Amino acid sequence: MAMLPGPGSARCEHGQATVAFVAVVPALVLVALALIQLALAGYATIAAGTAARAAARADYVGAEARRAARRALPPGLRDGIEVEAGPEGVEVE
């Protein structure tokens, strides 16, 4: 007498790896996108600090702070820069 596969046999789990993979892929994509976003935020923070130092240095020696800050930034970040030079220092946003 041949035995039929029961509910706990390996045949009932056919395709289980595919289902698990499909369930995990969106989560992995979201984690990867979050890591990319964090890296970009860190890069922008470092670039802003560099621009602020360049602007402060330029203001200290009497040069134009806004121009120095713009030159210190990569081309892609130069458009949204705001530089305010006052008696207490320079602020770069």
Backbone as CSV, one residue per row, in Angstrom:
resi,resn,N_x,N_y,N_z,CA_x,CA_y,CA_z,C_x,C_y,C_z
1,MET,0.842,-1.166,0.000,0.000,0.000,0.000,0.893,1.237,0.000
2,ALA,0.650,2.137,-0.936,1.451,3.358,-1.049,0.961,4.385,-0.042
3,MET,1.942,5.105,0.522,1.586,6.121,1.523,1.391,7.467,0.830
4,LEU,0.330,8.110,1.152,0.064,9.438,0.625,0.745,10.479,1.511
5,PRO,1.190,11.571,0.896,1.822,12.603,1.708,0.809,13.235,2.661
6,GLY,1.224,13.364,3.890,0.356,13.958,4.909,0.564,15.466,5.003
7,PRO,-0.187,16.125,5.875,-0.110,17.575,5.995,1.267,18.073,6.456
8,GLY,2.040,17.260,7.123,3.351,17.692,7.610,4.495,17.321,6.692
9,SER,4.196,16.790,5.523,5.277,16.357,4.640,5.890,17.536,3.895
10,ALA,7.011,17.293,3.253,7.741,18.332,2.524,6.969,18.824,1.310
11,ARG,6.091,18.017,0.764,5.340,18.422,-0.426,4.410,19.599,-0.137
12,CYS,3.886,19.713,1.055,2.975,20.802,1.391,3.708,22.133,1.492
13,GLU,5.000,22.091,1.630,5.778,23.317,1.771,6.434,23.726,0.458
14,HIS,5.983,23.176,-0.632,6.514,23.520,-1.940,6.224,24.991,-2.230
15,GLY,7.267,25.768,-2.537,7.101,27.191,-2.814,7.226,28.075,-1.586
16,GLN,7.460,27.488,-0.435,7.560,28.264,0.802,8.732,29.239,0.758
17,ALA,9.841,28.837,0.177,11.004,29.726,0.089,10.695,30.938,-0.787
18,THR,9.943,30.739,-1.841,9.570,31.850,-2.719,8.672,32.837,-1.984
19,VAL,7.726,32.339,-1.239,6.823,33.202,-0.478,7.604,33.983,0.572
20,ALA,8.514,33.330,1.253,9.326,34.008,2.264,10.207,35.070,1.612
21,PHE,10.764,34.766,0.461,11.612,35.727,-0.250,10.809,36.954,-0.660
22,VAL,9.628,36.738,-1.199,8.765,37.845,-1.631,8.341,38.688,-0.430
23,ALA,8.175,38.080,0.714,7.782,38.823,1.911,8.937,39.655,2.465
24,VAL,10.160,39.200,2.300,11.322,39.874,2.879,11.883,40.954,1.963
25,VAL,11.731,40.828,0.666,12.324,41.781,-0.286,11.876,43.223,-0.037
26,PRO,10.595,43.523,0.154,10.222,44.924,0.411,10.881,45.494,1.668
27,ALA,11.002,44.684,2.695,11.655,45.146,3.918,13.127,45.445,3.662
28,LEU,13.795,44.608,2.895,15.202,44.847,2.576,15.374,46.102,1.727
29,VAL,14.456,46.331,0.803,14.514,47.542,-0.027,14.333,48.781,0.846
30,LEU,13.396,48.743,1.778,13.179,49.882,2.678,14.399,50.151,3.551
31,VAL,15.020,49.112,4.050,16.229,49.288,4.861,17.350,49.889,4.021
32,ALA,17.511,49.421,2.803,18.550,49.965,1.919,18.291,51.435,1.615
33,LEU,17.042,51.794,1.341,16.708,53.194,1.068,16.932,54.073,2.295
34,ALA,16.612,53.559,3.469,16.849,54.319,4.703,18.341,54.543,4.921
35,LEU,19.152,53.544,4.640,20.604,53.697,4.782,21.158,54.710,3.790
36,ILE,20.647,54.696,2.581,21.078,55.683,1.581,20.696,57.087,2.034
37,GLN,19.486,57.238,2.568,19.031,58.546,3.046,19.901,59.035,4.205
38,LEU,20.258,58.155,5.114,21.142,58.529,6.223,22.516,58.942,5.719
39,ALA,23.027,58.233,4.736,24.332,58.588,4.174,24.284,59.959,3.506
40,LEU,23.214,60.244,2.780,23.077,61.554,2.136,22.936,62.673,3.164
41,ALA,22.208,62.421,4.237,22.066,63.426,5.293,23.412,63.691,5.961
42,GLY,24.183,62.641,6.195,25.519,62.819,6.764,26.432,63.595,5.837
43,TYR,26.357,63.300,4.560,27.169,64.012,3.566,26.815,65.493,3.534
44,ALA,25.515,65.800,3.566,25.075,67.201,3.550,25.515,67.928,4.813
45,THR,25.489,67.246,5.948,25.928,67.851,7.204,27.411,68.173,7.166
46,ILE,28.204,67.251,6.663,29.646,67.485,6.561,29.935,68.617,5.581
47,ALA,29.225,68.639,4.458,29.422,69.704,3.467,29.036,71.064,4.042
48,ALA,27.953,71.118,4.820,27.533,72.383,5.431,28.564,72.861,6.447
49,GLY,29.138,71.947,7.194,30.192,72.324,8.139,31.417,72.870,7.438
50,THR,31.778,72.254,6.338,32.917,72.731,5.549,32.640,74.122,4.995
51,ALA,31.430,74.335,4.500,31.061,75.653,3.969,31.050,76.700,5.076
52,ALA,30.580,76.330,6.248,30.557,77.276,7.369,31.969,77.666,7.789
53,ARG,32.869,76.703,7.831,34.269,77.022,8.175,34.891,77.931,7.129
54,ALA,34.632,77.648,5.856,35.180,78.490,4.783,34.614,79.903,4.857
55,ALA,33.317,80.026,5.142,32.695,81.347,5.252,33.237,82.107,6.451
56,ALA,33.411,81.431,7.573,33.946,82.089,8.767,35.381,82.555,8.532
57,ARG,36.158,81.711,7.881,37.545,82.075,7.574,37.583,83.294,6.651
58,ALA,36.734,83.309,5.639,36.686,84.430,4.697,36.220,85.705,5.396
59,ASP,35.220,85.582,6.251,34.722,86.749,6.985,35.800,87.308,7.913
60,TYR,36.567,86.437,8.505,37.627,86.852,9.431,38.704,87.681,8.727
61,VAL,39.037,87.303,7.504,40.087,88.030,6.770,39.517,89.161,5.912
62,GLY,38.202,89.373,5.976,37.595,90.481,5.258,37.123,90.162,3.853
63,ALA,37.101,88.901,3.478,36.624,88.506,2.147,35.111,88.260,2.201
64,GLU,34.529,87.978,1.053,33.086,87.747,0.977,32.752,86.328,1.453
65,ALA,32.012,86.239,2.551,31.696,84.958,3.180,30.798,84.097,2.295
66,ARG,29.807,84.709,1.654,28.879,83.933,0.817,29.609,83.254,-0.331
67,ARG,30.489,83.963,-0.965,31.233,83.392,-2.092,32.127,82.236,-1.628
68,ALA,32.783,82.414,-0.492,33.651,81.353,0.032,32.844,80.112,0.392
69,ALA,31.680,80.318,0.984,30.836,79.174,1.355,30.363,78.427,0.112
70,ARG,29.950,79.161,-0.912,29.497,78.519,-2.157,30.626,77.743,-2.825
71,ARG,31.816,78.288,-2.799,32.952,77.589,-3.422,33.326,76.318,-2.667
72,ALA,33.087,76.299,-1.370,33.447,75.135,-0.560,32.473,73.970,-0.749
73,LEU,31.290,74.260,-1.273,30.284,73.211,-1.456,30.425,72.533,-2.810
74,PRO,30.012,71.261,-2.899,29.947,70.591,-4.196,28.879,71.269,-5.068
75,PRO,29.007,71.212,-6.379,28.064,71.906,-7.271,26.590,71.580,-7.019
76,GLY,26.274,70.378,-6.661,24.881,70.002,-6.447,24.236,70.622,-5.223
77,LEU,25.032,71.111,-4.297,24.492,71.685,-3.065,24.574,73.208,-3.024
78,ARG,25.071,73.819,-4.060,25.294,75.268,-4.046,24.018,76.088,-4.188
79,ASP,22.988,75.553,-4.788,21.793,76.348,-5.076,21.006,76.743,-3.828
80,GLY,20.897,75.886,-2.858,20.043,76.161,-1.707,20.745,76.777,-0.520
81,ILE,21.909,77.344,-0.707,22.681,77.860,0.418,22.220,79.268,0.804
82,GLU,22.188,79.515,2.105,21.914,80.844,2.642,23.027,81.176,3.622
83,VAL,23.674,82.307,3.423,24.773,82.729,4.289,24.417,84.078,4.885
84,GLU,24.471,84.157,6.204,24.227,85.412,6.905,25.474,85.765,7.702
85,ALA,26.073,86.891,7.364,27.250,87.369,8.088,26.824,88.538,8.957
86,GLY,27.112,88.444,10.226,26.769,89.509,11.161,27.939,89.820,12.068
87,PRO,27.732,90.707,13.030,28.823,91.086,13.928,29.289,89.943,14.830
88,GLU,28.427,88.960,15.053,28.790,87.848,15.938,29.314,86.635,15.188
89,GLY,29.314,86.661,13.877,29.817,85.534,13.107,29.036,85.309,11.834
90,VAL,29.242,84.136,11.269,28.619,83.768,9.997,27.747,82.548,10.230
91,GLU,26.561,82.561,9.624,25.657,81.419,9.716,25.374,80.906,8.314
92,VAL,25.576,79.614,8.128,25.343,78.983,6.826,24.208,77.983,6.984
93,GLU,23.201,78.112,6.123,22.061,77.174,6.140,21.854,76.603,4.763
